[in-house]
Amino acid sequence: MSRPPNILFIMMDDQRHDAFGAFHPVLKTPHLDRLMRGGVYCSRAHLMGSTVGAVSMPSRAMLHTSRHLDELVDDGHTIPQNHPLIGEHLRSLGYHTHGGGKWHQSPASFHRSFDSGGEIHFSGMGEFNLF
């Protein structure tokens, strides 16, 4: 029985789609360039827009739930139980999921999606730091 492939998903914000050394030799991103060459790079992805100033909050919610911007609850901050997360699906297939970095959604949705995590930033913008 063969093992399923490892999946490394990196979502970055505040960065242009072509801000890699693979596209501009003056930039030095050797590790990301190597991952790009051996994996999948989405060259035609785009941002749908946002309902709040923190564009990354609804973007993460849309990506992790495959919901449209208009289907998000609380601008994507709250992810209801009936909106399955990609991490939940991967876990159901036997994957160990690990998250790191920013998570503008609730800690409860993070724990639904990931088996483990480290250095998680659970806050939003400015005074709206709820966690």
DOPA-720132 format. One record per residue (C-alpha): residue number from 1; x negated, y negated, z negated. Coordinates in steps of 0.02 Angstrom, whole numbers, m for minus. Example, Ala and Ser with C-alpha at 12.3 -4.5 7.8 and 13.67 -1.06 7.14 Angstrom:
BEGIN
+-----+--------+--------+--------+
| num |      X |      Y |      Z |
+-----+--------+--------+--------+
|   1 |   m615 |    225 |   m390 |
|   2 |   m684 |     53 |   m357 |
+-----+--------+--------+--------+
END
This chain:
BEGIN
+-----+--------+--------+--------+
| num |      X |      Y |      Z |
+-----+--------+--------+--------+
|   1 |      0 |      0 |      0 |
|   2 |    m77 |   m166 |     51 |
|   3 |    m77 |   m317 |    m62 |
|   4 |     19 |   m471 |     m9 |
|   5 |    m90 |   m616 |     47 |
|   6 |   m146 |   m747 |    m77 |
|   7 |    m60 |   m913 |    m55 |
|   8 |   m142 |  m1078 |   m100 |
|   9 |    m25 |  m1224 |    m74 |
|  10 |    m98 |  m1398 |    m95 |
|  11 |     18 |  m1547 |    m91 |
|  12 |    m66 |  m1717 |    m96 |
|  13 |      7 |  m1890 |    m95 |
|  14 |    m62 |  m2062 |    m63 |
|  15 |   m166 |  m1991 |     78 |
|  16 |   m148 |  m2002 |    267 |
|  17 |   m117 |  m1841 |    363 |
|  18 |   m286 |  m1855 |    448 |
|  19 |   m394 |  m1908 |    299 |
|  20 |   m511 |  m1759 |    313 |
|  21 |   m688 |  m1739 |    376 |
|  22 |   m619 |  m1620 |    508 |
|  23 |   m542 |  m1773 |    592 |
|  24 |   m663 |  m1910 |    541 |
|  25 |   m847 |  m1864 |    518 |
|  26 |   m877 |  m2011 |    401 |
|  27 |   m763 |  m1927 |    273 |
|  28 |   m840 |  m1787 |    171 |
|  29 |   m708 |  m1657 |    127 |
|  30 |   m799 |  m1491 |    158 |
|  31 |   m690 |  m1384 |     44 |
|  32 |   m526 |  m1449 |    113 |
|  33 |   m594 |  m1435 |    291 |
|  34 |   m639 |  m1252 |    259 |
|  35 |   m466 |  m1216 |    187 |
|  36 |   m386 |  m1303 |    337 |
|  37 |   m487 |  m1200 |    462 |
|  38 |   m439 |  m1036 |    377 |
|  39 |   m259 |  m1077 |    338 |
|  40 |   m113 |  m1180 |    398 |
|  41 |   m117 |  m1368 |    423 |
|  42 |     50 |  m1454 |    455 |
|  43 |      7 |  m1587 |    582 |
|  44 |    186 |  m1641 |    617 |
|  45 |    253 |  m1656 |    439 |
|  46 |    335 |  m1820 |    393 |
|  47 |    412 |  m1906 |    245 |
|  48 |    602 |  m1915 |    246 |
|  49 |    605 |  m2067 |    136 |
|  50 |    648 |  m2091 |    m45 |
|  51 |    784 |  m2152 |   m160 |
|  52 |    659 |  m2214 |   m290 |
|  53 |    489 |  m2300 |   m296 |
|  54 |    397 |  m2138 |   m336 |
|  55 |    410 |  m2061 |   m162 |
|  56 |    320 |  m1906 |   m226 |
|  57 |    461 |  m1861 |   m347 |
|  58 |    598 |  m1828 |   m218 |
|  59 |    468 |  m1760 |    m96 |
|  60 |    413 |  m1628 |   m221 |
|  61 |    594 |  m1585 |   m261 |
|  62 |    637 |  m1566 |    m76 |
|  63 |    484 |  m1460 |    m43 |
|  64 |    506 |  m1346 |   m194 |
|  65 |    693 |  m1320 |   m167 |
|  66 |    712 |  m1339 |     22 |
|  67 |    852 |  m1464 |    m12 |
|  68 |    884 |  m1620 |     91 |
|  69 |    857 |  m1789 |     10 |
|  70 |   1046 |  m1814 |     m1 |
|  71 |   1066 |  m1649 |    m94 |
|  72 |    949 |  m1692 |   m237 |
|  73 |   1014 |  m1720 |   m413 |
|  74 |    952 |  m1871 |   m510 |
|  75 |    839 |  m1923 |   m364 |
|  76 |    749 |  m1756 |   m379 |
|  77 |    701 |  m1777 |   m562 |
|  78 |    825 |  m1644 |   m616 |
|  79 |    825 |  m1477 |   m526 |
|  80 |    983 |  m1380 |   m569 |
|  81 |    978 |  m1194 |   m605 |
|  82 |   1075 |  m1160 |   m444 |
|  83 |    936 |  m1241 |   m340 |
|  84 |    806 |  m1101 |   m329 |
|  85 |    625 |  m1157 |   m324 |
|  86 |    493 |  m1086 |   m207 |
|  87 |    395 |  m1028 |   m359 |
|  88 |    545 |   m929 |   m421 |
|  89 |    556 |   m843 |   m252 |
|  90 |    370 |   m802 |   m250 |
|  91 |    382 |   m736 |   m428 |
|  92 |    526 |   m622 |   m375 |
|  93 |    408 |   m550 |   m244 |
|  94 |    279 |   m509 |   m377 |
|  95 |    165 |   m660 |   m358 |
|  96 |     84 |   m746 |   m507 |
|  97 |    116 |   m931 |   m485 |
|  98 |      8 |  m1067 |   m561 |
|  99 |     37 |  m1254 |   m550 |
| 100 |    m73 |  m1403 |   m582 |
| 101 |    m69 |  m1590 |   m559 |
| 102 |     88 |  m1697 |   m556 |
| 103 |    263 |  m1630 |   m585 |
| 104 |    389 |  m1771 |   m588 |
| 105 |    529 |  m1649 |   m623 |
| 106 |    574 |  m1581 |   m794 |
| 107 |    462 |  m1460 |   m890 |
| 108 |    606 |  m1334 |   m883 |
| 109 |    600 |  m1329 |   m693 |
| 110 |    410 |  m1314 |   m698 |
| 111 |    424 |  m1161 |   m812 |
| 112 |    556 |  m1086 |   m696 |
| 113 |    434 |  m1102 |   m551 |
| 114 |    264 |  m1062 |   m626 |
| 115 |    194 |   m924 |   m735 |
| 116 |     54 |  m1038 |   m794 |
| 117 |    m13 |  m1212 |   m773 |
| 118 |   m148 |  m1329 |   m829 |
| 119 |   m170 |  m1516 |   m843 |
| 120 |     11 |  m1549 |   m793 |
| 121 |     65 |  m1730 |   m781 |
| 122 |    252 |  m1730 |   m820 |
| 123 |    287 |  m1916 |   m815 |
| 124 |    362 |  m2031 |   m688 |
| 125 |    334 |  m2214 |   m653 |
| 126 |    297 |  m2341 |   m789 |
| 127 |    429 |  m2356 |   m924 |
| 128 |    522 |  m2203 |   m859 |
| 129 |    396 |  m2084 |   m938 |
| 130 |    521 |  m1963 |  m1015 |
| 131 |    405 |  m1819 |  m1057 |
+-----+--------+--------+--------+
END
